[in-house]
Amino acid sequence: MPKADIHPTWFDNATVLCDGKPLCTVGSTKKELQVDIWLANHPFYNTSSELIDSEGRVERFMKKYGLNSTK
């Protein structure tokens, strides 16, 4: 016999928030999901050349392989 009440509560319309603004609803085990980056503000998808880098990893990679980040 399976155990009762072992699964988390499922929310069919959980709100996804980015910077406090609702983006969409999805199914989740939490009522709200906070995201920092999503499709509209991700550099890969919005054709921006800005790179989000807080620790200098991109610069080290570019220097190591002799690439120019402004191209």
PyMOL Python script that loads the backbone (N, CA, C, O; Angstrom):
from pymol import cmd

cmd.read_pdbstr("""\
ATOM      1  N   MET A   1       0.846  -1.174   0.000  1.00  0.00           N
ATOM      2  CA  MET A   1       0.000   0.000   0.000  1.00  0.00           C
ATOM      3  C   MET A   1       0.900   1.249   0.000  1.00  0.00           C
ATOM      4  O   MET A   1       1.805   1.337   0.830  1.00  0.00           O
ATOM      5  N   PRO A   2       0.676   2.222  -0.913  1.00  0.00           N
ATOM      6  CA  PRO A   2       1.500   3.434  -0.948  1.00  0.00           C
ATOM      7  C   PRO A   2       1.266   4.321   0.274  1.00  0.00           C
ATOM      8  O   PRO A   2       0.195   4.312   0.882  1.00  0.00           O
ATOM      9  N   LYS A   3       2.289   5.074   0.605  1.00  0.00           N
ATOM     10  CA  LYS A   3       2.188   6.003   1.728  1.00  0.00           C
ATOM     11  C   LYS A   3       1.328   7.202   1.334  1.00  0.00           C
ATOM     12  O   LYS A   3       1.406   7.691   0.207  1.00  0.00           O
ATOM     13  N   ALA A   4       0.525   7.659   2.254  1.00  0.00           N
ATOM     14  CA  ALA A   4      -0.324   8.826   2.013  1.00  0.00           C
ATOM     15  C   ALA A   4       0.418  10.109   2.375  1.00  0.00           C
ATOM     16  O   ALA A   4       1.262  10.113   3.271  1.00  0.00           O
ATOM     17  N   ASP A   5       0.105  11.181   1.684  1.00  0.00           N
ATOM     18  CA  ASP A   5       0.618  12.529   1.986  1.00  0.00           C
ATOM     19  C   ASP A   5       2.141  12.636   1.929  1.00  0.00           C
ATOM     20  O   ASP A   5       2.740  13.291   2.781  1.00  0.00           O
ATOM     21  N   ILE A   6       2.775  12.004   0.941  1.00  0.00           N
ATOM     22  CA  ILE A   6       4.228  12.146   0.816  1.00  0.00           C
ATOM     23  C   ILE A   6       4.611  13.093  -0.315  1.00  0.00           C
ATOM     24  O   ILE A   6       5.767  13.507  -0.404  1.00  0.00           O
ATOM     25  N   HIS A   7       3.669  13.439  -1.170  1.00  0.00           N
ATOM     26  CA  HIS A   7       3.968  14.314  -2.294  1.00  0.00           C
ATOM     27  C   HIS A   7       3.679  15.772  -1.933  1.00  0.00           C
ATOM     28  O   HIS A   7       2.743  16.049  -1.182  1.00  0.00           O
ATOM     29  N   PRO A   8       4.472  16.702  -2.459  1.00  0.00           N
ATOM     30  CA  PRO A   8       4.228  18.118  -2.183  1.00  0.00           C
ATOM     31  C   PRO A   8       2.951  18.599  -2.874  1.00  0.00           C
ATOM     32  O   PRO A   8       2.463  17.968  -3.812  1.00  0.00           O
ATOM     33  N   THR A   9       2.431  19.703  -2.405  1.00  0.00           N
ATOM     34  CA  THR A   9       1.245  20.304  -3.010  1.00  0.00           C
ATOM     35  C   THR A   9       1.599  20.844  -4.386  1.00  0.00           C
ATOM     36  O   THR A   9       2.642  21.474  -4.557  1.00  0.00           O
ATOM     37  N   TRP A  10       0.739  20.603  -5.367  1.00  0.00           N
ATOM     38  CA  TRP A  10       0.975  21.049  -6.733  1.00  0.00           C
ATOM     39  C   TRP A  10       0.109  22.262  -7.033  1.00  0.00           C
ATOM     40  O   TRP A  10      -1.106  22.226  -6.842  1.00  0.00           O
ATOM     41  N   PHE A  11       0.737  23.340  -7.505  1.00  0.00           N
ATOM     42  CA  PHE A  11       0.035  24.557  -7.887  1.00  0.00           C
ATOM     43  C   PHE A  11       0.029  24.632  -9.414  1.00  0.00           C
ATOM     44  O   PHE A  11       1.082  24.752 -10.040  1.00  0.00           O
ATOM     45  N   ASP A  12      -1.165  24.563 -10.009  1.00  0.00           N
ATOM     46  CA  ASP A  12      -1.280  24.599 -11.468  1.00  0.00           C
ATOM     47  C   ASP A  12      -0.937  25.969 -12.043  1.00  0.00           C
ATOM     48  O   ASP A  12      -0.430  26.056 -13.162  1.00  0.00           O
ATOM     49  N   ASN A  13      -1.203  27.035 -11.298  1.00  0.00           N
ATOM     50  CA  ASN A  13      -0.995  28.396 -11.798  1.00  0.00           C
ATOM     51  C   ASN A  13       0.006  29.145 -10.922  1.00  0.00           C
ATOM     52  O   ASN A  13      -0.320  30.190 -10.358  1.00  0.00           O
ATOM     53  N   ALA A  14       1.212  28.619 -10.808  1.00  0.00           N
ATOM     54  CA  ALA A  14       2.262  29.302 -10.053  1.00  0.00           C
ATOM     55  C   ALA A  14       2.785  30.468 -10.890  1.00  0.00           C
ATOM     56  O   ALA A  14       3.066  30.304 -12.078  1.00  0.00           O
ATOM     57  N   THR A  15       2.915  31.623 -10.285  1.00  0.00           N
ATOM     58  CA  THR A  15       3.355  32.822 -10.988  1.00  0.00           C
ATOM     59  C   THR A  15       4.881  32.882 -11.042  1.00  0.00           C
ATOM     60  O   THR A  15       5.550  32.667 -10.032  1.00  0.00           O
ATOM     61  N   VAL A  16       5.423  33.170 -12.214  1.00  0.00           N
ATOM     62  CA  VAL A  16       6.861  33.367 -12.394  1.00  0.00           C
ATOM     63  C   VAL A  16       7.107  34.869 -12.393  1.00  0.00           C
ATOM     64  O   VAL A  16       6.517  35.598 -13.190  1.00  0.00           O
ATOM     65  N   LEU A  17       7.989  35.340 -11.484  1.00  0.00           N
ATOM     66  CA  LEU A  17       8.269  36.767 -11.331  1.00  0.00           C
ATOM     67  C   LEU A  17       9.726  37.066 -11.665  1.00  0.00           C
ATOM     68  O   LEU A  17      10.629  36.314 -11.298  1.00  0.00           O
ATOM     69  N   CYS A  18       9.939  38.179 -12.368  1.00  0.00           N
ATOM     70  CA  CYS A  18      11.283  38.681 -12.619  1.00  0.00           C
ATOM     71  C   CYS A  18      11.278  40.156 -12.236  1.00  0.00           C
ATOM     72  O   CYS A  18      10.527  40.941 -12.814  1.00  0.00           O
ATOM     73  N   ASP A  19      12.093  40.534 -11.282  1.00  0.00           N
ATOM     74  CA  ASP A  19      12.142  41.909 -10.758  1.00  0.00           C
ATOM     75  C   ASP A  19      10.773  42.357 -10.253  1.00  0.00           C
ATOM     76  O   ASP A  19      10.411  43.525 -10.398  1.00  0.00           O
ATOM     77  N   GLY A  20      10.023  41.454  -9.670  1.00  0.00           N
ATOM     78  CA  GLY A  20       8.715  41.778  -9.113  1.00  0.00           C
ATOM     79  C   GLY A  20       7.595  41.876 -10.125  1.00  0.00           C
ATOM     80  O   GLY A  20       6.454  42.149  -9.753  1.00  0.00           O
ATOM     81  N   LYS A  21       7.894  41.661 -11.399  1.00  0.00           N
ATOM     82  CA  LYS A  21       6.875  41.739 -12.447  1.00  0.00           C
ATOM     83  C   LYS A  21       6.463  40.326 -12.859  1.00  0.00           C
ATOM     84  O   LYS A  21       7.322  39.490 -13.137  1.00  0.00           O
ATOM     85  N   PRO A  22       5.165  40.055 -12.900  1.00  0.00           N
ATOM     86  CA  PRO A  22       4.732  38.714 -13.316  1.00  0.00           C
ATOM     87  C   PRO A  22       4.999  38.473 -14.808  1.00  0.00           C
ATOM     88  O   PRO A  22       4.714  39.326 -15.649  1.00  0.00           O
ATOM     89  N   LEU A  23       5.544  37.307 -15.110  1.00  0.00           N
ATOM     90  CA  LEU A  23       5.873  36.966 -16.490  1.00  0.00           C
ATOM     91  C   LEU A  23       4.878  35.982 -17.082  1.00  0.00           C
ATOM     92  O   LEU A  23       4.358  36.194 -18.178  1.00  0.00           O
ATOM     93  N   CYS A  24       4.616  34.909 -16.354  1.00  0.00           N
ATOM     94  CA  CYS A  24       3.722  33.876 -16.850  1.00  0.00           C
ATOM     95  C   CYS A  24       3.308  32.990 -15.679  1.00  0.00           C
ATOM     96  O   CYS A  24       3.714  33.218 -14.539  1.00  0.00           O
ATOM     97  N   THR A  25       2.511  31.997 -15.966  1.00  0.00           N
ATOM     98  CA  THR A  25       2.134  31.012 -14.956  1.00  0.00           C
ATOM     99  C   THR A  25       2.536  29.634 -15.450  1.00  0.00           C
ATOM    100  O   THR A  25       2.427  29.323 -16.636  1.00  0.00           O
ATOM    101  N   VAL A  26       2.998  28.821 -14.522  1.00  0.00           N
ATOM    102  CA  VAL A  26       3.418  27.452 -14.820  1.00  0.00           C
ATOM    103  C   VAL A  26       2.967  26.547 -13.691  1.00  0.00           C
ATOM    104  O   VAL A  26       2.529  27.033 -12.648  1.00  0.00           O
ATOM    105  N   GLY A  27       3.065  25.260 -13.876  1.00  0.00           N
ATOM    106  CA  GLY A  27       2.806  24.310 -12.803  1.00  0.00           C
ATOM    107  C   GLY A  27       4.053  24.130 -11.970  1.00  0.00           C
ATOM    108  O   GLY A  27       5.146  23.966 -12.513  1.00  0.00           O
ATOM    109  N   SER A  28       3.903  24.159 -10.648  1.00  0.00           N
ATOM    110  CA  SER A  28       5.060  24.063  -9.768  1.00  0.00           C
ATOM    111  C   SER A  28       4.631  23.616  -8.380  1.00  0.00           C
ATOM    112  O   SER A  28       3.441  23.588  -8.066  1.00  0.00           O
ATOM    113  N   THR A  29       5.601  23.269  -7.562  1.00  0.00           N
ATOM    114  CA  THR A  29       5.323  22.934  -6.168  1.00  0.00           C
ATOM    115  C   THR A  29       5.397  24.162  -5.274  1.00  0.00           C
ATOM    116  O   THR A  29       5.188  24.057  -4.065  1.00  0.00           O
ATOM    117  N   LYS A  30       5.691  25.330  -5.850  1.00  0.00           N
ATOM    118  CA  LYS A  30       5.710  26.597  -5.115  1.00  0.00           C
ATOM    119  C   LYS A  30       4.702  27.546  -5.739  1.00  0.00           C
ATOM    120  O   LYS A  30       4.436  27.477  -6.939  1.00  0.00           O
ATOM    121  N   LYS A  31       4.133  28.443  -4.915  1.00  0.00           N
ATOM    122  CA  LYS A  31       3.142  29.395  -5.426  1.00  0.00           C
ATOM    123  C   LYS A  31       3.757  30.438  -6.338  1.00  0.00           C
ATOM    124  O   LYS A  31       3.152  30.831  -7.335  1.00  0.00           O
ATOM    125  N   GLU A  32       4.967  30.891  -6.000  1.00  0.00           N
ATOM    126  CA  GLU A  32       5.668  31.906  -6.795  1.00  0.00           C
ATOM    127  C   GLU A  32       7.093  31.448  -7.061  1.00  0.00           C
ATOM    128  O   GLU A  32       7.733  30.834  -6.207  1.00  0.00           O
ATOM    129  N   LEU A  33       7.575  31.752  -8.245  1.00  0.00           N
ATOM    130  CA  LEU A  33       8.954  31.460  -8.610  1.00  0.00           C
ATOM    131  C   LEU A  33       9.639  32.773  -8.959  1.00  0.00           C
ATOM    132  O   LEU A  33       9.171  33.511  -9.825  1.00  0.00           O
ATOM    133  N   GLN A  34      10.748  33.064  -8.285  1.00  0.00           N
ATOM    134  CA  GLN A  34      11.521  34.275  -8.545  1.00  0.00           C
ATOM    135  C   GLN A  34      12.679  33.916  -9.464  1.00  0.00           C
ATOM    136  O   GLN A  34      13.461  33.019  -9.150  1.00  0.00           O
ATOM    137  N   VAL A  35      12.801  34.607 -10.602  1.00  0.00           N
ATOM    138  CA  VAL A  35      13.913  34.380 -11.520  1.00  0.00           C
ATOM    139  C   VAL A  35      14.668  35.693 -11.724  1.00  0.00           C
ATOM    140  O   VAL A  35      14.079  36.773 -11.683  1.00  0.00           O
ATOM    141  N   ASP A  36      15.973  35.583 -11.943  1.00  0.00           N
ATOM    142  CA  ASP A  36      16.806  36.760 -12.190  1.00  0.00           C
ATOM    143  C   ASP A  36      16.917  37.046 -13.682  1.00  0.00           C
ATOM    144  O   ASP A  36      16.909  38.203 -14.103  1.00  0.00           O
ATOM    145  N   ILE A  37      17.020  35.990 -14.475  1.00  0.00           N
ATOM    146  CA  ILE A  37      17.190  36.134 -15.919  1.00  0.00           C
ATOM    147  C   ILE A  37      16.136  35.276 -16.604  1.00  0.00           C
ATOM    148  O   ILE A  37      15.875  34.140 -16.206  1.00  0.00           O
ATOM    149  N   TRP A  38      15.547  35.840 -17.630  1.00  0.00           N
ATOM    150  CA  TRP A  38      14.603  35.088 -18.445  1.00  0.00           C
ATOM    151  C   TRP A  38      14.804  35.472 -19.894  1.00  0.00           C
ATOM    152  O   TRP A  38      15.706  36.253 -20.197  1.00  0.00           O
ATOM    153  N   LEU A  39      14.011  34.960 -20.781  1.00  0.00           N
ATOM    154  CA  LEU A  39      14.209  35.114 -22.216  1.00  0.00           C
ATOM    155  C   LEU A  39      14.371  36.570 -22.665  1.00  0.00           C
ATOM    156  O   LEU A  39      15.243  36.859 -23.484  1.00  0.00           O
ATOM    157  N   ALA A  40      13.567  37.472 -22.158  1.00  0.00           N
ATOM    158  CA  ALA A  40      13.592  38.859 -22.628  1.00  0.00           C
ATOM    159  C   ALA A  40      14.804  39.648 -22.144  1.00  0.00           C
ATOM    160  O   ALA A  40      15.199  40.607 -22.807  1.00  0.00           O
ATOM    161  N   ASN A  41      15.408  39.282 -21.017  1.00  0.00           N
ATOM    162  CA  ASN A  41      16.563  40.050 -20.552  1.00  0.00           C
ATOM    163  C   ASN A  41      17.857  39.238 -20.572  1.00  0.00           C
ATOM    164  O   ASN A  41      18.853  39.662 -19.986  1.00  0.00           O
ATOM    165  N   HIS A  42      17.861  38.087 -21.229  1.00  0.00           N
ATOM    166  CA  HIS A  42      19.071  37.291 -21.359  1.00  0.00           C
ATOM    167  C   HIS A  42      19.859  37.774 -22.574  1.00  0.00           C
ATOM    168  O   HIS A  42      19.280  37.925 -23.650  1.00  0.00           O
ATOM    169  N   PRO A  43      21.168  38.022 -22.435  1.00  0.00           N
ATOM    170  CA  PRO A  43      21.958  38.582 -23.534  1.00  0.00           C
ATOM    171  C   PRO A  43      21.968  37.710 -24.792  1.00  0.00           C
ATOM    172  O   PRO A  43      22.047  38.242 -25.899  1.00  0.00           O
ATOM    173  N   PHE A  44      21.890  36.416 -24.652  1.00  0.00           N
ATOM    174  CA  PHE A  44      21.919  35.533 -25.823  1.00  0.00           C
ATOM    175  C   PHE A  44      20.687  35.717 -26.693  1.00  0.00           C
ATOM    176  O   PHE A  44      20.783  35.669 -27.919  1.00  0.00           O
ATOM    177  N   TYR A  45      19.535  35.925 -26.078  1.00  0.00           N
ATOM    178  CA  TYR A  45      18.282  36.003 -26.826  1.00  0.00           C
ATOM    179  C   TYR A  45      17.893  37.412 -27.264  1.00  0.00           C
ATOM    180  O   TYR A  45      17.111  37.556 -28.203  1.00  0.00           O
ATOM    181  N   ASN A  46      18.407  38.443 -26.623  1.00  0.00           N
ATOM    182  CA  ASN A  46      18.000  39.791 -27.007  1.00  0.00           C
ATOM    183  C   ASN A  46      19.055  40.500 -27.856  1.00  0.00           C
ATOM    184  O   ASN A  46      19.037  41.728 -27.948  1.00  0.00           O
ATOM    185  N   THR A  47      19.949  39.776 -28.461  1.00  0.00           N
ATOM    186  CA  THR A  47      21.002  40.270 -29.358  1.00  0.00           C
ATOM    187  C   THR A  47      21.844  41.382 -28.741  1.00  0.00           C
ATOM    188  O   THR A  47      22.368  42.236 -29.455  1.00  0.00           O
ATOM    189  N   SER A  48      21.971  41.371 -27.445  1.00  0.00           N
ATOM    190  CA  SER A  48      22.808  42.348 -26.756  1.00  0.00           C
ATOM    191  C   SER A  48      24.226  41.799 -26.672  1.00  0.00           C
ATOM    192  O   SER A  48      24.419  40.594 -26.510  1.00  0.00           O
ATOM    193  N   SER A  49      25.199  42.663 -26.779  1.00  0.00           N
ATOM    194  CA  SER A  49      26.579  42.215 -26.663  1.00  0.00           C
ATOM    195  C   SER A  49      27.076  42.287 -25.228  1.00  0.00           C
ATOM    196  O   SER A  49      28.233  41.969 -24.957  1.00  0.00           O
ATOM    197  N   GLU A  50      26.222  42.698 -24.315  1.00  0.00           N
ATOM    198  CA  GLU A  50      26.617  42.775 -22.914  1.00  0.00           C
ATOM    199  C   GLU A  50      26.735  41.375 -22.339  1.00  0.00           C
ATOM    200  O   GLU A  50      25.899  40.513 -22.605  1.00  0.00           O
ATOM    201  N   LEU A  51      27.765  41.156 -21.558  1.00  0.00           N
ATOM    202  CA  LEU A  51      27.957  39.881 -20.892  1.00  0.00           C
ATOM    203  C   LEU A  51      27.817  40.107 -19.395  1.00  0.00           C
ATOM    204  O   LEU A  51      28.430  41.015 -18.835  1.00  0.00           O
ATOM    205  N   ILE A  52      27.011  39.279 -18.756  1.00  0.00           N
ATOM    206  CA  ILE A  52      26.845  39.378 -17.311  1.00  0.00           C
ATOM    207  C   ILE A  52      27.989  38.596 -16.687  1.00  0.00           C
ATOM    208  O   ILE A  52      28.059  37.373 -16.817  1.00  0.00           O
ATOM    209  N   ASP A  53      28.875  39.294 -16.018  1.00  0.00           N
ATOM    210  CA  ASP A  53      30.067  38.668 -15.461  1.00  0.00           C
ATOM    211  C   ASP A  53      30.475  39.416 -14.207  1.00  0.00           C
ATOM    212  O   ASP A  53      30.910  40.565 -14.278  1.00  0.00           O
ATOM    213  N   SER A  54      30.338  38.779 -13.077  1.00  0.00           N
ATOM    214  CA  SER A  54      30.664  39.455 -11.830  1.00  0.00           C
ATOM    215  C   SER A  54      32.053  39.101 -11.313  1.00  0.00           C
ATOM    216  O   SER A  54      32.539  39.749 -10.386  1.00  0.00           O
ATOM    217  N   GLU A  55      32.706  38.091 -11.885  1.00  0.00           N
ATOM    218  CA  GLU A  55      33.986  37.667 -11.346  1.00  0.00           C
ATOM    219  C   GLU A  55      35.123  37.711 -12.361  1.00  0.00           C
ATOM    220  O   GLU A  55      36.203  37.188 -12.085  1.00  0.00           O
ATOM    221  N   GLY A  56      34.914  38.320 -13.526  1.00  0.00           N
ATOM    222  CA  GLY A  56      35.980  38.438 -14.502  1.00  0.00           C
ATOM    223  C   GLY A  56      36.249  37.174 -15.286  1.00  0.00           C
ATOM    224  O   GLY A  56      37.296  37.071 -15.925  1.00  0.00           O
ATOM    225  N   ARG A  57      35.354  36.215 -15.265  1.00  0.00           N
ATOM    226  CA  ARG A  57      35.571  34.942 -15.961  1.00  0.00           C
ATOM    227  C   ARG A  57      35.619  35.126 -17.466  1.00  0.00           C
ATOM    228  O   ARG A  57      36.427  34.500 -18.151  1.00  0.00           O
ATOM    229  N   VAL A  58      34.757  35.982 -17.973  1.00  0.00           N
ATOM    230  CA  VAL A  58      34.721  36.193 -19.419  1.00  0.00           C
ATOM    231  C   VAL A  58      36.023  36.825 -19.888  1.00  0.00           C
ATOM    232  O   VAL A  58      36.582  36.406 -20.901  1.00  0.00           O
ATOM    233  N   GLU A  59      36.513  37.829 -19.166  1.00  0.00           N
ATOM    234  CA  GLU A  59      37.763  38.487 -19.542  1.00  0.00           C
ATOM    235  C   GLU A  59      38.932  37.507 -19.513  1.00  0.00           C
ATOM    236  O   GLU A  59      39.780  37.525 -20.404  1.00  0.00           O
ATOM    237  N   ARG A  60      38.979  36.650 -18.488  1.00  0.00           N
ATOM    238  CA  ARG A  60      40.053  35.665 -18.412  1.00  0.00           C
ATOM    239  C   ARG A  60      39.987  34.684 -19.578  1.00  0.00           C
ATOM    240  O   ARG A  60      41.019  34.321 -20.142  1.00  0.00           O
ATOM    241  N   PHE A  61      38.790  34.256 -19.940  1.00  0.00           N
ATOM    242  CA  PHE A  61      38.619  33.348 -21.070  1.00  0.00           C
ATOM    243  C   PHE A  61      39.076  34.012 -22.363  1.00  0.00           C
ATOM    244  O   PHE A  61      39.804  33.411 -23.153  1.00  0.00           O
ATOM    245  N   MET A  62      38.641  35.266 -22.577  1.00  0.00           N
ATOM    246  CA  MET A  62      39.011  35.990 -23.796  1.00  0.00           C
ATOM    247  C   MET A  62      40.529  36.177 -23.882  1.00  0.00           C
ATOM    248  O   MET A  62      41.119  36.030 -24.952  1.00  0.00           O
ATOM    249  N   LYS A  63      41.150  36.500 -22.756  1.00  0.00           N
ATOM    250  CA  LYS A  63      42.588  36.716 -22.734  1.00  0.00           C
ATOM    251  C   LYS A  63      43.335  35.399 -22.964  1.00  0.00           C
ATOM    252  O   LYS A  63      44.331  35.365 -23.687  1.00  0.00           O
ATOM    253  N   LYS A  64      42.857  34.328 -22.356  1.00  0.00           N
ATOM    254  CA  LYS A  64      43.507  33.023 -22.468  1.00  0.00           C
ATOM    255  C   LYS A  64      43.538  32.530 -23.906  1.00  0.00           C
ATOM    256  O   LYS A  64      44.538  31.964 -24.348  1.00  0.00           O
ATOM    257  N   TYR A  65      42.455  32.740 -24.633  1.00  0.00           N
ATOM    258  CA  TYR A  65      42.373  32.244 -25.997  1.00  0.00           C
ATOM    259  C   TYR A  65      42.600  33.327 -27.054  1.00  0.00           C
ATOM    260  O   TYR A  65      42.400  33.088 -28.244  1.00  0.00           O
ATOM    261  N   GLY A  66      43.013  34.502 -26.621  1.00  0.00           N
ATOM    262  CA  GLY A  66      43.381  35.562 -27.545  1.00  0.00           C
ATOM    263  C   GLY A  66      42.211  36.094 -28.353  1.00  0.00           C
ATOM    264  O   GLY A  66      42.372  36.455 -29.519  1.00  0.00           O
ATOM    265  N   LEU A  67      41.040  36.145 -27.744  1.00  0.00           N
ATOM    266  CA  LEU A  67      39.845  36.644 -28.430  1.00  0.00           C
ATOM    267  C   LEU A  67      39.580  38.074 -28.060  1.00  0.00           C
ATOM    268  O   LEU A  67      39.936  38.513 -26.966  1.00  0.00           O
ATOM    269  N   ASN A  68      38.948  38.820 -28.970  1.00  0.00           N
ATOM    270  CA  ASN A  68      38.589  40.203 -28.711  1.00  0.00           C
ATOM    271  C   ASN A  68      37.104  40.248 -28.388  1.00  0.00           C
ATOM    272  O   ASN A  68      36.291  39.857 -29.226  1.00  0.00           O
ATOM    273  N   SER A  69      36.721  40.712 -27.203  1.00  0.00           N
ATOM    274  CA  SER A  69      35.321  40.687 -26.784  1.00  0.00           C
ATOM    275  C   SER A  69      34.470  41.762 -27.454  1.00  0.00           C
ATOM    276  O   SER A  69      33.249  41.748 -27.297  1.00  0.00           O
ATOM    277  N   THR A  70      35.073  42.699 -28.199  1.00  0.00           N
ATOM    278  CA  THR A  70      34.294  43.773 -28.827  1.00  0.00           C
ATOM    279  C   THR A  70      33.834  43.408 -30.229  1.00  0.00           C
ATOM    280  O   THR A  70      33.119  44.191 -30.853  1.00  0.00           O
ATOM    281  N   LYS A  71      34.220  42.247 -30.746  1.00  0.00           N
ATOM    282  CA  LYS A  71      33.825  41.840 -32.099  1.00  0.00           C
ATOM    283  C   LYS A  71      32.368  41.472 -32.156  1.00  0.00           C
ATOM    284  O   LYS A  71      31.865  41.106 -33.218  1.00  0.00           O
TER     285      LYS A  71
END
""", "prot")
cmd.dss("prot")
cmd.show_as("cartoon", "prot")
cmd.util.cbc("prot")
cmd.orient("prot")
